[in-house]
Amino acid sequence: MITVWGGQTSRSIRAVWVLEEMGLPYSLRHVDMLAAEKDPAWLAVNPGDFLPAIQDGDVTMVESVAIMEFLMGRYGPTPLQPSPDDPTFPTYKQFLHMGEAGLATLIMVPLVSGFIAPEAERDNWGARWARECVERRLLLVRRQLAGTSYMAGDRFTAADISVTYALNLGANHAGFALGDAEQAYLARTTGRDAYKRAVEASA
């Protein structure tokens, strides 16, 4: 049985969504990241204290995109991941990783600055720089959606799981405005039954 540590609106939704799409059994251990005292069992899994993490037999992993790739590699093949000889594979890989490295990680800077920093420090240089970086990277998402329904072409893949999390994070928690194309895209990805099950399990 695969155990996912996470829950709520964390990046663990990516791992749970992949598991739901692939029809794999799992259990979810909720972690309260705001708890005054951390669960020792959780810190034993990830002393870095960030979500998500998974345990699968003798494998323990962190980093949501790496976890997605591990699950698809171990339990695939799956339509979520094009084969390396598929013409869409390079674009798939680009957006799979851009969803985290190019979008969600940068979105966290203005998000955290806006919620946690002292009032006088919220509109800081670093937060403004990160916001500008995200806006430039969103141009790549918009260009892709101008010609295709999904990040890697006309079929849903794990790249969409990665990018959907980032777009939701930016729009719902960091004040990023999404255009009509991005909103229609999110309606397609979050309308999937597997996504709805993942959200319900993670609540």
Backbone as JSON, one array per atom type, in Angstrom:
{
  "sequence": "MITVWGGQTSRSIRAVWVLEEMGLPYSLRHVDMLAAEKDPAWLAVNPGDFLPAIQDGDVTMVESVAIMEFLMGRYGPTPLQPSPDDPTFPTYKQFLHMGEAGLATLIMVPLVSGFIAPEAERDNWGARWARECVERRLLLVRRQLAGTSYMAGDRFTAADISVTYALNLGANHAGFALGDAEQAYLARTTGRDAYKRAVEASA",
  "N": [[0.84, -1.2, 0.0], [0.6, 2.15, -0.9], [1.57, 5.01, 0.82], [0.61, 8.31, 1.2], [1.78, 11.31, 2.39], [0.35, 14.24, 3.38], [-2.22, 16.26, 2.19], [-5.01, 18.58, 2.54], [-4.61, 21.58, 0.79], [-2.15, 21.14, -0.32], [0.88, 20.36, -2.23], [0.68, 17.66, -2.32], [-1.62, 16.93, -3.6], [-0.98, 16.52, -6.22], [0.34, 14.01, -6.27], [-1.7, 12.35, -5.26], [-3.65, 12.73, -7.18], [-2.44, 11.58, -9.48], [-2.35, 8.92, -8.57], [-5.09, 8.39, -8.39], [-5.87, 8.7, -11.08], [-4.5, 6.55, -12.17], [-5.64, 4.46, -10.9], [-4.61, 3.26, -8.59], [-4.18, 1.73, -5.38], [-4.08, 3.47, -2.24], [-3.15, 5.09, 0.84], [-3.85, 7.97, 2.81], [-2.03, 10.11, 4.83], [-2.74, 12.68, 6.83], [-1.11, 15.78, 7.34], [-0.57, 18.32, 9.58], [0.56, 21.29, 8.87], [0.65, 23.61, 10.29], [0.72, 23.04, 12.92], [1.65, 23.47, 16.33], [3.35, 21.7, 17.59], [5.28, 19.38, 15.96], [4.47, 16.3, 14.35], [6.23, 13.52, 15.34], [6.4, 11.18, 13.83], [5.94, 12.08, 11.25], [8.14, 13.83, 10.86], [10.15, 11.96, 10.92], [9.82, 10.78, 8.49], [10.16, 12.93, 6.67], [12.43, 15.04, 7.51], [12.89, 17.57, 6.6], [10.47, 18.81, 6.63], [8.4, 19.48, 4.69], [5.72, 19.28, 2.36], [4.79, 17.16, -0.45], [5.2, 13.77, 0.84], [5.95, 10.37, 0.08], [5.54, 6.91, 0.9], [6.45, 3.8, -0.21], [6.63, 0.63, 0.08], [9.95, -0.11, 0.52], [10.69, 2.37, -0.29], [11.05, 5.8, 0.18], [10.03, 9.0, -0.62], [10.3, 12.48, -1.48], [9.24, 15.65, -2.94], [7.06, 16.68, -5.28], [6.82, 16.45, -8.15], [8.86, 14.66, -8.78], [7.88, 12.45, -7.38], [5.55, 11.94, -8.84], [6.7, 11.12, -11.29], [8.08, 8.85, -10.44], [5.95, 7.15, -9.6], [4.55, 6.78, -12.03], [6.55, 5.57, -13.52], [7.12, 3.22, -12.05], [4.64, 1.91, -11.9], [3.5, 2.09, -14.38], [3.12, 1.14, -17.91], [1.39, 4.27, -18.61], [-1.19, 6.38, -19.88], [-0.79, 8.9, -18.9], [1.82, 9.61, -19.23], [3.71, 10.28, -21.94], [5.53, 8.18, -24.21], [9.13, 8.09, -24.67], [9.66, 8.21, -27.43], [7.51, 9.46, -28.48], [6.2, 12.21, -30.28], [5.24, 14.29, -28.67], [6.65, 14.17, -26.35], [8.97, 15.83, -25.55], [7.71, 18.36, -25.1], [5.87, 17.64, -23.18], [7.62, 16.93, -21.04], [8.78, 19.43, -20.57], [6.62, 21.05, -19.6], [5.74, 19.51, -17.47], [7.79, 19.85, -15.59], [7.98, 22.63, -15.53], [5.63, 23.35, -14.25], [6.2, 23.15, -11.54], [8.99, 24.0, -11.02], [9.18, 26.34, -12.6], [6.87, 27.75, -12.07], [5.06, 27.18, -9.65], [6.95, 27.19, -7.5], [8.05, 29.78, -7.67], [5.7, 31.26, -7.36], [5.21, 30.93, -4.69], [6.73, 32.85, -3.39], [5.64, 35.63, -3.59], [3.21, 34.84, -2.48], [3.75, 33.89, 0.17], [5.0, 36.17, 1.16], [2.85, 37.93, 1.11], [1.11, 36.88, 3.01], [2.48, 36.27, 5.37], [4.7, 37.92, 5.92], [5.75, 40.9, 7.73], [3.64, 43.79, 7.65], [4.84, 46.07, 6.45], [6.76, 44.92, 4.89], [5.68, 43.39, 2.91], [5.23, 44.05, 0.2], [7.75, 43.53, -1.26], [11.04, 43.67, -2.87], [11.91, 41.12, -3.72], [9.5, 39.64, -3.85], [8.13, 41.07, -5.82], [9.84, 40.67, -7.99], [9.67, 37.86, -8.29], [6.98, 37.62, -8.95], [6.92, 38.92, -11.45], [8.54, 37.13, -12.9], [6.91, 34.84, -12.9], [4.73, 35.78, -14.4], [5.94, 36.09, -16.91], [6.56, 33.42, -17.51], [4.03, 32.36, -17.65], [3.26, 33.18, -20.13], [4.19, 31.22, -21.82], [2.54, 29.1, -21.18], [0.1, 30.18, -22.03], [0.62, 30.48, -24.77], [0.86, 27.81, -25.51], [-1.73, 26.86, -25.0], [-3.1, 28.21, -26.92], [-2.93, 26.67, -29.14], [-3.42, 24.02, -28.49], [-5.34, 21.67, -26.49], [-4.32, 20.77, -24.12], [-1.33, 20.64, -22.05], [0.62, 19.04, -23.31], [-0.4, 18.61, -25.79], [-3.2, 17.23, -27.43], [-4.18, 15.49, -25.56], [-4.77, 14.65, -22.13], [-2.21, 14.73, -19.69], [0.33, 13.96, -17.2], [1.69, 16.33, -17.09], [-0.28, 18.21, -17.12], [-1.42, 17.86, -14.63], [0.63, 18.83, -13.05], [0.84, 21.56, -13.94], [-1.76, 22.48, -13.55], [-2.01, 22.49, -10.73], [-0.23, 24.6, -10.14], [-1.41, 26.82, -11.46], [-3.86, 27.0, -10.12], [-2.9, 27.54, -7.54], [-1.67, 30.06, -7.92], [-3.85, 31.65, -8.8], [-5.81, 31.36, -6.79], [-4.56, 31.94, -4.36], [-2.51, 33.81, -4.58], [-3.15, 36.0, -6.08], [-2.9, 36.09, -8.89], [-4.01, 36.84, -12.12], [-6.0, 35.03, -14.33], [-6.47, 34.35, -17.77], [-9.12, 33.9, -20.22], [-8.52, 31.55, -21.67], [-6.86, 30.09, -19.93], [-8.61, 29.73, -17.79], [-10.62, 28.18, -19.0], [-9.1, 25.95, -19.57], [-8.46, 25.04, -16.96], [-11.02, 24.35, -16.17], [-11.4, 22.11, -17.76], [-9.37, 20.35, -16.8], [-9.77, 20.15, -14.0], [-12.29, 19.21, -13.98], [-12.23, 16.51, -14.25], [-13.0, 13.21, -13.15], [-11.13, 11.85, -11.58], [-9.64, 13.92, -10.47], [-11.56, 15.14, -8.86], [-12.02, 13.1, -7.01], [-9.5, 13.0, -5.85], [-9.32, 15.5, -4.6], [-11.39, 15.26, -2.74], [-10.42, 13.15, -1.16], [-8.23, 14.4, -0.07], [-9.14, 16.39, 1.57]],
  "CA": [[0.0, 0.0, 0.0], [1.32, 3.41, -0.99], [1.13, 6.02, 1.78], [0.89, 9.7, 0.84], [1.75, 12.26, 3.49], [-0.01, 15.55, 2.85], [-3.59, 16.66, 2.43], [-5.45, 19.97, 2.38], [-4.37, 22.12, -0.56], [-0.71, 21.07, -0.56], [1.33, 19.71, -3.45], [0.34, 16.24, -2.29], [-2.72, 16.69, -4.53], [-0.41, 15.98, -7.46], [0.56, 12.57, -6.11], [-2.99, 11.68, -5.1], [-4.33, 12.79, -8.48], [-1.84, 10.53, -10.3], [-2.81, 7.63, -8.06], [-6.49, 8.23, -8.78], [-5.92, 8.49, -12.53], [-3.96, 5.23, -12.49], [-6.41, 3.44, -10.2], [-3.74, 2.56, -7.64], [-4.61, 1.88, -3.99], [-3.19, 4.28, -1.41], [-3.72, 5.69, 2.04], [-3.37, 9.34, 2.97], [-1.77, 10.55, 6.19], [-2.79, 14.14, 6.87], [-0.07, 16.47, 8.11], [-0.94, 19.69, 9.92], [1.79, 22.07, 8.77], [0.59, 24.76, 11.21], [0.7, 22.56, 14.3], [2.72, 24.0, 17.17], [4.3, 20.6, 17.78], [5.28, 18.52, 14.78], [4.32, 14.87, 14.54], [7.53, 12.87, 15.18], [6.33, 10.2, 12.74], [6.09, 12.84, 10.02], [9.52, 14.3, 10.75], [10.99, 10.81, 10.62], [9.7, 10.57, 7.04], [10.78, 14.08, 6.0], [12.89, 16.03, 8.49], [12.83, 18.9, 6.01], [9.16, 19.32, 7.02], [7.61, 20.06, 3.6], [4.86, 18.3, 1.71], [4.36, 15.89, 0.12], [6.13, 12.64, 0.85], [5.28, 9.07, -0.05], [6.23, 5.67, 1.26], [6.0, 2.68, -1.04], [7.57, -0.42, 0.43], [11.19, 0.43, 1.11], [10.97, 3.66, -0.93], [10.51, 7.04, 0.73], [10.36, 10.09, -1.54], [9.69, 13.81, -1.4], [9.19, 16.42, -4.18], [5.84, 16.2, -5.93], [7.0, 16.04, -9.55], [9.65, 13.42, -8.73], [6.97, 11.4, -6.94], [4.72, 11.61, -9.99], [7.5, 10.36, -12.25], [8.33, 7.55, -9.84], [4.73, 6.34, -9.64], [4.27, 6.4, -13.41], [7.59, 4.65, -13.95], [7.02, 1.93, -11.37], [3.34, 1.24, -12.09], [3.04, 2.26, -15.76], [2.89, 2.4, -18.63], [0.15, 4.99, -18.39], [-1.39, 7.51, -20.81], [-0.36, 10.15, -18.28], [3.22, 9.86, -19.56], [4.05, 9.85, -23.29], [6.79, 7.45, -24.35], [10.19, 8.98, -25.16], [9.64, 8.37, -28.89], [6.31, 10.2, -28.85], [6.55, 13.6, -30.63], [4.85, 15.24, -27.63], [7.42, 13.92, -25.13], [9.73, 16.99, -25.06], [6.81, 19.38, -24.56], [5.36, 17.06, -21.92], [8.65, 17.08, -20.01], [8.95, 20.86, -20.27], [5.55, 21.58, -18.76], [5.73, 18.74, -16.22], [8.72, 20.47, -14.65], [7.67, 24.06, -15.38], [4.56, 23.5, -13.29], [6.78, 23.36, -10.22], [10.21, 24.8, -11.0], [9.01, 27.64, -13.21], [5.64, 28.43, -11.67], [4.63, 27.07, -8.25], [8.0, 27.61, -6.56], [8.12, 31.24, -7.7], [4.45, 31.79, -6.83], [5.27, 30.9, -3.23], [7.4, 34.04, -2.83], [4.63, 36.65, -3.27], [2.16, 34.28, -1.62], [4.21, 33.91, 1.57], [5.21, 37.58, 1.54], [1.57, 38.57, 1.32], [0.38, 36.35, 4.16], [3.28, 36.06, 6.58], [5.65, 39.0, 6.19], [5.2, 42.11, 8.36], [2.91, 44.64, 6.7], [5.74, 46.97, 5.72], [7.69, 44.15, 4.06], [4.95, 42.48, 2.03], [5.49, 44.4, -1.19], [9.21, 43.65, -1.29], [11.67, 43.5, -4.18], [11.92, 39.7, -4.08], [8.15, 39.23, -4.22], [7.82, 41.68, -7.11], [10.64, 39.98, -9.01], [9.1, 36.53, -8.51], [5.7, 37.79, -9.66], [7.24, 39.21, -12.85], [9.03, 35.88, -13.49], [5.75, 33.98, -13.14], [3.95, 36.34, -15.5], [6.63, 35.76, -18.16], [6.41, 31.99, -17.77], [2.64, 32.11, -18.03], [3.14, 33.41, -21.57], [4.42, 29.93, -22.46], [1.31, 28.34, -20.99], [-0.92, 30.75, -22.91], [0.95, 30.14, -26.15], [0.54, 26.41, -25.71], [-3.18, 26.7, -25.02], [-3.63, 28.8, -28.15], [-2.93, 25.68, -30.19], [-3.77, 22.68, -28.02], [-6.23, 21.64, -25.34], [-3.57, 20.41, -22.91], [0.05, 21.09, -22.09], [1.43, 18.25, -24.23], [-1.13, 18.35, -27.03], [-4.65, 17.07, -27.36], [-4.59, 14.55, -24.52], [-4.39, 14.95, -20.76], [-1.04, 14.02, -19.18], [0.78, 14.41, -15.88], [2.09, 17.74, -17.19], [-1.46, 19.0, -16.76], [-1.54, 17.79, -13.18], [1.64, 19.74, -12.52], [0.52, 22.95, -14.25], [-3.04, 22.82, -12.92], [-1.75, 22.87, -9.33], [0.41, 25.92, -10.1], [-2.37, 27.86, -11.83], [-4.79, 27.16, -9.0], [-2.19, 28.19, -6.45], [-1.5, 31.47, -8.23], [-5.12, 32.35, -8.9], [-6.6, 31.29, -5.56], [-3.86, 32.34, -3.14], [-1.46, 34.81, -4.77], [-3.64, 37.14, -6.83], [-2.59, 36.09, -10.33], [-5.22, 36.86, -12.96], [-5.95, 34.07, -15.42], [-7.29, 34.71, -18.9], [-10.19, 32.97, -20.59], [-7.95, 30.27, -22.09], [-6.41, 29.36, -18.74], [-9.78, 29.33, -17.01], [-11.24, 27.06, -19.7], [-8.19, 24.82, -19.37], [-8.67, 24.53, -15.6], [-12.33, 23.69, -16.14], [-11.22, 20.78, -18.33], [-8.54, 19.46, -15.98], [-10.38, 19.92, -12.68], [-13.57, 18.53, -14.17], [-12.02, 15.07, -14.33], [-13.45, 12.48, -11.97], [-9.98, 11.52, -10.73], [-9.31, 15.12, -9.71], [-12.58, 15.32, -7.81], [-11.75, 12.1, -5.97], [-8.26, 13.4, -5.17], [-9.65, 16.62, -3.72], [-12.2, 14.73, -1.65], [-9.55, 12.37, -0.28], [-7.23, 15.27, 0.55], [-9.78, 17.42, 2.4]],
  "C": [[0.88, 1.25, 0.0], [0.73, 4.38, 0.03], [1.56, 7.39, 1.29], [0.76, 10.55, 2.09], [1.43, 13.63, 2.91], [-1.42, 15.93, 3.22], [-3.81, 18.14, 2.25], [-5.19, 20.42, 0.95], [-2.89, 22.05, -0.93], [-0.41, 20.4, -1.89], [1.07, 18.21, -3.45], [-0.82, 15.91, -3.22], [-2.19, 16.13, -5.84], [-0.23, 14.47, -7.37], [-0.76, 11.82, -6.03], [-3.74, 11.65, -6.42], [-3.76, 11.72, -9.43], [-2.33, 9.15, -9.87], [-4.25, 7.36, -8.45], [-6.62, 7.98, -10.28], [-5.48, 7.08, -12.9], [-4.71, 4.1, -11.78], [-5.6, 2.63, -9.21], [-4.23, 2.77, -6.21], [-3.58, 2.68, -3.18], [-3.92, 4.65, -0.12], [-3.11, 7.07, 2.19], [-3.22, 9.67, 4.45], [-1.74, 12.07, 6.18], [-1.71, 14.7, 7.79], [-0.53, 17.9, 8.33], [0.33, 20.53, 9.95], [1.81, 23.27, 9.72], [0.6, 24.34, 12.67], [1.89, 23.11, 15.08], [3.79, 22.95, 17.43], [4.17, 19.65, 16.61], [5.17, 17.05, 15.18], [5.68, 14.19, 14.32], [7.53, 11.84, 14.04], [6.51, 10.89, 11.39], [7.53, 13.28, 9.83], [10.49, 13.16, 10.49], [10.96, 10.5, 9.12], [10.41, 11.68, 6.28], [11.19, 15.12, 7.03], [12.96, 17.44, 7.93], [11.48, 19.58, 6.22], [8.47, 20.09, 5.89], [6.87, 18.93, 2.9], [5.05, 18.32, 0.2], [5.54, 14.95, 0.33], [5.3, 11.39, 0.6], [6.17, 7.98, 0.5], [5.6, 4.55, 0.44], [6.97, 1.53, -0.83], [8.79, 0.19, 1.08], [11.58, 1.78, 0.51], [10.28, 4.78, -0.16], [10.97, 8.17, -0.17], [9.65, 11.37, -1.15], [9.8, 14.45, -2.79], [8.1, 15.87, -5.09], [6.05, 15.73, -7.36], [7.84, 14.77, -9.62], [8.78, 12.24, -8.32], [6.07, 10.98, -8.1], [5.48, 10.73, -10.99], [7.8, 8.96, -11.72], [7.11, 6.63, -9.96], [4.42, 5.87, -11.07], [5.3, 5.4, -13.94], [7.46, 3.27, -13.33], [5.75, 1.19, -11.75], [2.76, 1.43, -13.5], [3.3, 1.02, -16.59], [1.5, 2.98, -18.38], [0.02, 6.1, -19.43], [-0.98, 8.85, -20.22], [1.05, 10.55, -18.7], [3.52, 9.37, -20.98], [5.37, 9.09, -23.3], [7.86, 8.38, -24.93], [10.22, 9.17, -26.67], [8.38, 9.07, -29.39], [6.71, 11.64, -29.19], [6.2, 14.62, -29.55], [5.74, 15.15, -26.38], [8.23, 15.13, -24.66], [8.84, 18.08, -24.45], [6.21, 18.92, -23.25], [6.36, 17.28, -20.8], [8.81, 18.54, -19.59], [7.89, 21.34, -19.29], [5.38, 20.79, -17.46], [6.6, 19.43, -15.18], [8.46, 21.96, -14.48], [6.56, 24.29, -14.36], [5.06, 23.73, -11.87], [7.95, 24.34, -10.27], [10.01, 26.2, -11.55], [7.81, 28.43, -12.74], [5.41, 28.34, -10.16], [5.69, 27.54, -7.26], [8.11, 29.13, -6.5], [6.86, 31.88, -7.13], [4.49, 31.85, -5.31], [5.89, 32.16, -2.64], [6.4, 35.17, -2.58], [3.52, 36.13, -2.38], [2.56, 34.38, -0.15], [4.44, 35.33, 2.04], [3.89, 38.25, 1.88], [0.86, 38.13, 2.58], [1.17, 36.38, 5.47], [4.18, 37.24, 6.92], [4.98, 40.14, 6.94], [4.64, 43.04, 7.29], [3.85, 45.48, 5.83], [6.65, 46.23, 4.75], [6.98, 43.28, 3.02], [5.2, 42.79, 0.55], [7.0, 44.62, -1.37], [9.76, 43.35, -2.68], [11.62, 42.05, -4.63], [10.55, 39.21, -4.54], [7.77, 39.81, -5.57], [8.58, 40.99, -8.24], [10.04, 38.61, -9.32], [7.78, 36.63, -9.28], [5.94, 38.07, -11.14], [7.74, 37.96, -13.57], [7.86, 34.96, -13.83], [4.95, 34.48, -14.32], [4.61, 36.03, -16.85], [6.47, 34.28, -18.5], [4.98, 31.62, -18.16], [2.4, 32.38, -19.52], [3.35, 32.1, -22.33], [3.18, 29.04, -22.33], [0.24, 28.85, -21.94], [-0.64, 30.44, -24.38], [0.6, 28.69, -26.45], [-0.97, 26.2, -25.84], [-3.82, 27.35, -26.25], [-3.72, 27.77, -29.27], [-3.35, 24.29, -29.8], [-4.68, 22.77, -26.8], [-5.5, 21.41, -24.03], [-2.11, 20.78, -23.1], [0.9, 20.33, -23.1], [0.7, 17.95, -25.53], [-2.61, 18.2, -26.78], [-5.11, 16.06, -26.32], [-4.02, 14.96, -23.16], [-3.2, 14.1, -20.34], [-0.69, 14.54, -17.78], [1.29, 15.84, -15.91], [0.92, 18.65, -16.81], [-1.73, 18.98, -15.27], [-0.58, 18.79, -12.53], [1.24, 21.2, -12.72], [-0.79, 23.38, -13.6], [-2.83, 23.24, -11.46], [-1.19, 24.3, -9.27], [-0.58, 27.03, -10.44], [-3.39, 28.08, -10.72], [-4.14, 27.88, -7.83], [-2.07, 29.69, -6.7], [-2.8, 32.23, -8.22], [-5.84, 32.43, -7.56], [-5.9, 31.87, -4.34], [-2.84, 33.45, -3.33], [-1.87, 35.94, -5.71], [-3.26, 37.21, -8.29], [-3.89, 36.0, -11.12], [-5.04, 35.9, -14.13], [-6.9, 34.53, -16.53], [-8.32, 33.64, -19.2], [-9.64, 31.59, -20.95], [-7.5, 29.45, -20.89], [-7.59, 28.89, -17.9], [-10.51, 28.16, -17.68], [-10.41, 25.79, -19.55], [-8.4, 24.21, -17.99], [-10.02, 23.85, -15.47], [-12.22, 22.28, -16.71], [-10.46, 19.86, -17.39], [-9.2, 19.15, -14.64], [-11.77, 19.31, -12.78], [-13.44, 17.02, -14.24], [-12.43, 14.39, -13.03], [-12.3, 12.18, -11.03], [-9.55, 12.73, -9.9], [-10.29, 15.32, -8.57], [-12.36, 14.33, -6.68], [-10.5, 12.48, -5.17], [-8.52, 14.53, -4.19], [-10.44, 16.14, -2.51], [-11.34, 13.95, -0.66], [-8.6, 13.26, 0.5], [-7.8, 16.28, 1.51], [-9.53, 17.18, 3.89]]
}
